[in-house]
Amino acid sequence: MSTQDKSVAGTTTLVGTAVLWLLLIASGFAQSGSFENKPGTWGQEIQPQVYSHYALTAAEAKAFGQRMETLAAVVREASVFNPPLGFQPRFRARTWLPDECSRPAANCKQRVVPAQIGLTIYYFFKGQNGEAAWGGENCTGAGIWVNDPRATFNGTNYDVFGAPYLLLSDGRHICFEPQKTAEVGGFPLYDDTLLIITKNARPYWVPVTRKQYLEALIRFHEAELARNTERLGKRAADPYQAWLSKADERREALEQAYERLKKIDPAKAEELRRKGEQMESQMAASLKKSGGGSADADPLRFQRDIVTALRRELEAMKPAEQESQAWYKRPGDKQEDLYRSGLAPAVTAQGRALVTLNPDFLDHTRSRADWQLITVHFSWTGYSPEFIGAKRLREACHTIDWRRVASLLD
């Protein structure tokens, strides 16, 4: 089950627990230690069944599975996947069931059916005796997502102001807008890793306004403040503050004892009062010295001040400014920068525009089994251009017939 739908938990990438489909583990072996031209074989595993949660007709489910078969055939025809192979390519496909579809109250009968496909390249390397061994853990690959607009982002797009998965009020993520870096087969490649194929003219993303961003950031800090408030509330009270809070009760009790004793022995009554006041003073000094009585009576004052500063920033904006697209530039490291939102003027150097998913991208008037969007994530980031895995994956990117892939779209 993918954790893509989980707003905070676990994964920092869009593919989440789909590690079986998209293996991003960096390889530790050198190219010289691999067998580039050892014949490999194409491996294919397709689960064409569509989850019953989507309530497709038998004909719709069959057609959906056949498209995955066709996609595999198109990918396999790329030159890099034909002899001589020095790797083991694996193509795996299945329909995908988001977390909410498993909940009793969920209604996925109205949802466009998504699928996830993994294309993984496993390499042969020299084993202990010099023989060619299959390095299953050393790989590079690509994840292909069908009908899932959220896959038009990846984990690096989520980390805004150090707050991963910053959310709008309706649950959509606030993300950095991906930057188009090239075209492959006539389709845009973003951030050198993200290929988007669609016939839908609607935008994948829509701008996040400055107001939306500030409100989301305020909600984030308020939630953190609430959690910390609850956490501190469960801690034992500060002994010094607890002692001071009972001062009036002790003073009253001492006075009552003084008055009773005064009727019997005035001298001892005065001694009782003197010792009581002395004990009060000494105990307070001792507790304060032992660590109680911090000068900061509100340990969460810093967080409260951040929320206050963000609210003031929002209130100071004119309506037109609030509705303009948000651009973010990381604040500096000075103390005063901690109270700033990071909002910057549009097209700021080193700044990035903020966007969120277009909730109206998919056309819900069409058959829910139609393919409307194909998104491909290539996992070559961090690899040397000379690394065999990155080289073969880039060859796959540039030799797969993406126009034929696009013909699977409705």
C-alpha positions as CSV (number, residue, x, y, z in Angstrom):
1,M,0.0,0.0,0.0
2,S,1.4,3.3,-1.0
3,T,1.7,6.1,1.6
4,Q,1.2,8.7,-1.0
5,D,-2.1,9.8,0.6
6,K,-0.7,10.1,4.1
7,S,0.0,13.8,4.7
8,V,2.7,13.5,7.3
9,A,3.7,9.9,7.8
10,G,6.7,8.1,6.7
11,T,7.8,8.7,3.3
12,T,9.3,12.0,2.0
13,T,8.8,11.0,-1.5
14,L,5.7,10.7,-3.6
15,V,6.2,7.0,-4.4
16,G,6.4,6.2,-0.6
17,T,6.2,2.5,0.0
18,A,6.1,1.6,-3.7
19,V,9.8,0.7,-3.3
20,L,9.1,-2.6,-5.1
21,W,8.2,-0.6,-8.1
22,L,10.7,2.2,-8.0
23,L,14.1,1.3,-6.4
24,L,16.2,4.3,-5.7
25,I,18.9,2.7,-3.7
26,A,22.3,4.2,-4.7
27,S,24.8,1.6,-6.0
28,G,28.0,1.1,-4.2
29,F,29.8,-0.9,-6.8
30,A,32.0,0.6,-9.5
31,Q,31.2,0.3,-13.2
32,S,34.5,-1.6,-13.7
33,G,33.1,-4.3,-11.4
34,S,30.0,-4.9,-13.5
35,F,29.4,-7.1,-16.5
36,E,27.9,-4.7,-19.0
37,N,27.4,-7.1,-21.8
38,K,26.3,-10.3,-20.1
39,P,23.0,-11.3,-21.7
40,G,20.1,-10.5,-19.5
41,T,16.4,-11.3,-19.9
42,W,13.3,-9.1,-19.9
43,G,11.1,-9.9,-16.8
44,Q,7.5,-9.0,-16.8
45,E,4.8,-9.2,-14.1
46,I,1.4,-7.7,-14.7
47,Q,-1.5,-8.0,-12.3
48,P,-4.4,-6.9,-14.6
49,Q,-7.1,-7.3,-12.0
50,V,-8.8,-4.1,-11.0
51,Y,-9.9,-3.8,-7.4
52,S,-13.5,-4.4,-6.8
53,H,-13.7,-1.1,-4.9
54,Y,-13.8,0.7,-8.2
55,A,-16.9,-1.3,-9.4
56,L,-15.9,-1.4,-13.1
57,T,-17.7,-3.6,-15.5
58,A,-16.0,-6.8,-16.6
59,A,-15.3,-5.2,-20.0
60,E,-13.9,-2.0,-18.5
61,A,-11.6,-4.0,-16.2
62,K,-10.4,-6.2,-19.0
63,A,-9.6,-3.2,-21.2
64,F,-7.7,-1.5,-18.4
65,G,-5.5,-4.6,-17.9
66,Q,-4.9,-4.9,-21.7
67,R,-3.5,-1.3,-21.7
68,M,-0.9,-2.3,-19.1
69,E,0.0,-5.2,-21.4
70,T,0.3,-2.9,-24.3
71,L,2.4,-0.4,-22.4
72,A,4.8,-3.2,-21.4
73,A,5.1,-4.2,-25.1
74,V,5.9,-0.6,-26.2
75,V,8.6,-0.1,-23.5
76,R,10.1,-3.5,-24.2
77,E,10.6,-2.5,-27.9
78,A,13.1,0.3,-26.9
79,S,16.6,-0.5,-28.2
80,V,18.1,-0.5,-24.7
81,F,15.9,-3.4,-23.7
82,N,17.0,-5.6,-26.7
83,P,20.2,-7.7,-27.0
84,P,22.9,-7.3,-26.0
85,L,21.7,-6.7,-22.5
86,G,24.1,-6.3,-19.6
87,F,21.3,-6.1,-17.1
88,Q,18.0,-7.6,-16.0
89,P,15.1,-5.3,-16.8
90,R,11.9,-5.9,-14.8
91,F,8.5,-4.5,-15.7
92,R,5.8,-4.8,-13.0
93,A,2.3,-3.3,-13.2
94,R,-0.8,-3.3,-11.2
95,T,-3.8,-1.2,-10.4
96,W,-3.5,0.9,-7.3
97,L,-5.8,1.2,-4.3
98,P,-5.3,4.5,-2.3
99,D,-5.6,4.3,1.4
100,E,-9.0,6.0,1.6
101,C,-10.6,3.4,-0.7
102,S,-10.1,0.8,2.1
103,R,-12.1,2.8,4.6
104,P,-15.7,1.7,5.2
105,A,-17.1,5.2,4.4
106,A,-15.1,5.6,1.2
107,N,-16.8,5.7,-2.2
108,C,-14.3,4.8,-4.9
109,K,-17.0,3.9,-7.3
110,Q,-16.8,7.4,-8.6
111,R,-13.0,7.6,-8.7
112,V,-10.9,7.4,-11.9
113,V,-8.9,4.2,-11.7
114,P,-5.1,4.6,-11.1
115,A,-2.3,2.2,-11.8
116,Q,1.4,2.0,-10.8
117,I,4.1,0.5,-12.9
118,G,7.7,-0.1,-12.1
119,L,10.6,-0.4,-14.6
120,T,13.7,-1.5,-12.8
121,I,17.2,-2.3,-14.2
122,Y,19.2,-4.8,-12.2
123,Y,22.9,-5.3,-12.9
124,F,25.3,-8.2,-13.0
125,F,28.5,-7.7,-11.1
126,K,31.5,-9.7,-10.0
127,G,30.8,-12.1,-7.2
128,Q,33.2,-13.4,-4.6
129,N,34.7,-16.0,-7.1
130,G,34.7,-13.6,-10.0
131,E,31.6,-15.0,-11.5
132,A,28.7,-12.8,-12.7
133,A,26.2,-12.4,-9.9
134,W,22.8,-10.7,-10.1
135,G,23.0,-7.6,-7.9
136,G,19.3,-7.3,-7.0
137,E,20.0,-4.5,-4.6
138,N,22.0,-2.4,-7.1
139,C,19.6,-0.8,-9.5
140,T,18.2,2.2,-11.1
141,G,14.7,2.5,-12.4
142,A,11.6,4.5,-13.2
143,G,8.1,4.6,-11.7
144,I,5.2,5.1,-14.0
145,W,1.9,6.3,-12.7
146,V,-1.4,6.3,-14.5
147,N,-4.3,8.6,-13.6
148,D,-2.7,10.0,-10.5
149,P,-2.2,13.8,-10.7
150,R,-0.3,13.7,-7.4
151,A,2.5,11.9,-9.2
152,T,3.2,15.2,-11.0
153,F,5.2,16.1,-7.9
154,N,7.9,14.3,-6.0
155,G,9.2,14.5,-2.4
156,T,11.6,17.4,-3.1
157,N,8.7,19.6,-4.1
158,Y,7.0,19.2,-0.7
159,D,9.6,20.6,1.7
160,V,8.4,24.2,1.9
161,F,9.8,26.3,4.9
162,G,11.0,23.1,6.5
163,A,7.4,22.0,6.9
164,P,7.0,18.8,4.8
165,Y,3.5,18.3,3.5
166,L,2.3,21.8,4.2
167,L,-1.5,21.5,3.5
168,L,-4.2,23.7,2.2
169,S,-7.5,23.6,4.2
170,D,-8.9,21.0,1.7
171,G,-5.9,18.7,2.2
172,R,-4.0,19.4,-1.0
173,H,-0.2,19.8,-0.6
174,I,1.6,23.1,-1.2
175,C,4.5,22.4,-3.4
176,F,7.3,24.1,-5.4
177,E,6.4,24.4,-9.0
178,P,8.5,21.9,-11.1
179,Q,10.6,23.5,-13.7
180,K,10.6,22.3,-17.3
181,T,14.1,21.4,-18.3
182,A,13.7,19.5,-21.6
183,E,11.3,17.7,-24.0
184,V,11.3,14.0,-24.6
185,G,9.3,12.6,-27.4
186,G,7.4,15.9,-27.6
187,F,6.4,15.8,-23.9
188,P,7.7,18.0,-21.1
189,L,10.5,16.8,-18.8
190,Y,10.5,18.6,-15.5
191,D,13.5,18.9,-13.1
192,D,15.3,16.4,-15.3
193,T,13.4,13.6,-13.7
194,L,9.7,14.0,-14.3
195,L,8.0,13.2,-17.6
196,I,4.3,14.1,-18.0
197,I,2.2,12.7,-20.8
198,T,-1.4,13.7,-21.3
199,K,-3.8,14.9,-24.0
200,N,-5.7,16.9,-21.3
201,A,-5.3,20.7,-21.9
202,R,-6.1,21.5,-18.3
203,P,-3.2,22.5,-16.1
204,Y,-1.8,19.9,-13.8
205,W,-1.1,22.5,-11.1
206,V,-2.8,25.8,-10.0
207,P,-1.1,28.7,-8.1
208,V,-1.2,28.9,-4.4
209,T,-2.0,32.4,-3.2
210,R,0.0,34.3,-0.6
211,K,-3.0,34.2,1.6
212,Q,-3.4,30.4,1.2
213,Y,0.3,29.9,2.0
214,L,0.2,32.0,5.1
215,E,-2.9,30.4,6.4
216,A,-1.4,27.0,5.9
217,L,1.8,28.0,7.6
218,I,-0.2,29.4,10.5
219,R,-2.2,26.2,10.8
220,F,1.0,24.2,10.8
221,H,2.6,26.2,13.6
222,E,-0.7,26.3,15.6
223,A,-0.8,22.5,15.3
224,E,2.8,22.3,16.6
225,L,1.9,24.7,19.4
226,A,-1.1,22.6,20.4
227,R,1.0,19.4,20.5
228,N,3.7,21.0,22.5
229,T,1.2,22.5,24.9
230,E,-0.3,19.1,25.5
231,R,3.1,17.5,25.9
232,L,4.1,20.1,28.5
233,G,0.8,19.8,30.3
234,K,1.6,16.2,31.0
235,R,4.9,17.0,32.6
236,A,5.2,17.5,36.4
237,A,4.7,21.1,37.5
238,D,7.7,23.3,38.0
239,P,8.4,22.8,41.8
240,Y,9.2,26.5,42.2
241,Q,6.0,27.7,40.5
242,A,4.0,25.0,42.4
243,W,5.4,26.3,45.7
244,L,4.6,29.8,44.9
245,S,1.0,28.9,43.8
246,K,0.3,27.6,47.4
247,A,1.9,30.6,49.2
248,D,-1.5,32.2,50.1
249,E,-2.8,28.9,51.6
250,R,0.4,28.5,53.7
251,R,0.3,32.1,54.9
252,E,-3.3,31.7,56.0
253,A,-2.6,28.5,57.8
254,L,0.4,30.0,59.5
255,E,-1.7,33.0,60.6
256,Q,-4.4,30.8,62.1
257,A,-1.8,28.7,64.0
258,Y,-0.2,32.0,65.2
259,E,-3.5,33.3,66.6
260,R,-4.3,30.1,68.4
261,L,-0.9,29.8,69.9
262,K,-0.8,33.5,70.9
263,K,-3.7,32.9,73.3
264,I,-1.7,30.3,75.1
265,D,2.0,31.5,74.8
266,P,2.6,34.8,72.9
267,A,6.4,34.3,72.9
268,K,6.1,30.9,71.2
269,A,3.5,32.3,68.8
270,E,6.1,35.0,67.7
271,E,8.7,32.3,67.3
272,L,6.3,30.2,65.1
273,R,5.6,33.1,62.8
274,R,9.3,34.0,62.5
275,K,10.3,30.4,61.6
276,G,7.4,30.0,59.2
277,E,8.4,33.2,57.3
278,Q,12.0,32.0,57.3
279,M,11.1,28.6,56.0
280,E,9.0,30.2,53.2
281,S,11.9,32.4,52.1
282,Q,14.5,29.6,52.3
283,M,12.3,27.1,50.4
284,A,11.6,29.5,47.6
285,A,15.3,30.3,47.3
286,S,16.2,26.6,47.3
287,L,13.7,25.6,44.6
288,K,14.6,28.6,42.4
289,K,18.3,27.7,42.6
290,S,17.7,24.1,41.8
291,G,16.3,25.0,38.4
292,G,12.8,26.1,39.0
293,G,11.5,29.6,38.4
294,S,12.9,30.1,34.9
295,A,12.8,33.7,33.7
296,D,10.7,32.5,30.8
297,A,7.3,31.8,32.4
298,D,6.0,30.6,29.0
299,P,8.3,28.0,27.4
300,L,6.2,28.2,24.2
301,R,6.5,31.9,23.9
302,F,8.7,31.6,20.8
303,Q,6.2,29.5,19.0
304,R,3.4,31.9,20.0
305,D,5.4,34.8,18.7
306,I,5.9,33.1,15.3
307,V,2.1,32.6,15.0
308,T,1.5,36.2,16.0
309,A,4.1,37.5,13.4
310,L,2.6,35.4,10.6
311,R,-0.9,36.7,11.4
312,R,0.3,40.3,11.3
313,E,2.0,39.6,8.0
314,L,-1.2,38.4,6.5
315,E,-3.3,41.3,8.0
316,A,-0.8,43.8,6.6
317,M,-1.4,42.6,3.0
318,K,-3.8,44.3,0.7
319,P,-6.5,42.1,-0.9
320,A,-4.8,42.1,-4.3
321,E,-1.5,41.1,-2.7
322,Q,-3.2,38.3,-0.7
323,E,-4.6,36.8,-3.9
324,S,-1.4,36.9,-5.9
325,Q,0.7,33.8,-6.4
326,A,3.0,32.9,-3.6
327,W,6.7,32.8,-4.2
328,Y,9.1,31.4,-1.6
329,K,12.7,32.2,-0.8
330,R,14.3,30.6,2.2
331,P,14.9,33.3,4.9
332,G,18.3,33.9,6.4
333,D,19.7,32.4,9.6
334,K,19.4,35.4,11.8
335,Q,17.1,35.4,14.9
336,E,14.6,37.8,13.3
337,D,14.4,35.6,10.2
338,L,12.7,32.9,12.2
339,Y,9.6,35.0,12.4
340,R,9.3,35.4,8.6
341,S,7.2,33.4,6.3
342,G,9.7,33.3,3.4
343,L,7.3,35.0,1.0
344,A,9.2,36.8,-1.7
345,P,8.3,39.0,-4.7
346,A,7.4,37.1,-7.9
347,V,10.3,35.9,-10.1
348,T,12.7,36.4,-7.3
349,A,16.3,35.1,-7.8
350,Q,16.6,31.8,-6.0
351,G,12.9,32.0,-5.2
352,R,10.3,29.4,-6.4
353,A,6.7,29.7,-7.2
354,L,4.2,27.7,-5.1
355,V,1.5,25.6,-6.6
356,T,-0.9,22.8,-5.7
357,L,-2.8,20.1,-7.6
358,N,-5.6,21.2,-9.9
359,P,-8.6,19.4,-8.4
360,D,-10.3,19.6,-11.7
361,F,-7.6,18.1,-13.9
362,L,-9.2,14.7,-14.4
363,D,-12.3,14.7,-16.5
364,H,-14.9,12.9,-14.5
365,T,-17.5,12.9,-17.3
366,R,-15.5,10.2,-19.1
367,S,-15.2,6.5,-18.3
368,R,-13.4,6.0,-15.1
369,A,-11.3,3.3,-16.8
370,D,-9.9,5.8,-19.4
371,W,-6.2,6.7,-19.2
372,Q,-6.0,10.4,-18.9
373,L,-2.5,10.9,-17.5
374,I,0.8,9.1,-17.5
375,T,3.6,10.3,-15.2
376,V,7.1,8.9,-15.3
377,H,9.7,9.4,-12.5
378,F,13.3,8.6,-13.4
379,S,15.6,7.8,-10.5
380,W,19.0,8.9,-11.8
381,T,19.5,11.8,-9.4
382,G,22.7,11.6,-7.5
383,Y,24.3,9.1,-9.9
384,S,27.4,9.9,-11.9
385,P,26.6,10.4,-15.6
386,E,29.1,7.6,-16.3
387,F,27.4,5.2,-13.9
388,I,26.1,2.3,-15.9
389,G,22.6,2.5,-14.3
390,A,22.2,6.2,-15.1
391,K,23.5,5.7,-18.6
392,R,21.1,2.8,-19.3
393,L,18.1,4.6,-17.8
394,R,18.7,7.7,-19.8
395,E,19.0,5.5,-22.9
396,A,15.6,4.1,-21.9
397,C,14.2,7.6,-21.5
398,H,15.3,8.7,-24.9
399,T,14.5,5.5,-26.9
400,I,11.1,4.5,-25.5
401,D,8.5,5.5,-28.1
402,W,6.5,7.9,-25.8
403,R,4.2,8.9,-28.7
404,R,3.0,5.3,-28.9
405,V,2.7,5.3,-25.1
406,A,0.5,8.4,-25.5
407,S,-1.7,6.5,-27.9
408,L,-2.9,4.6,-24.8
409,L,-4.5,7.8,-23.6
410,D,-8.2,8.4,-24.4
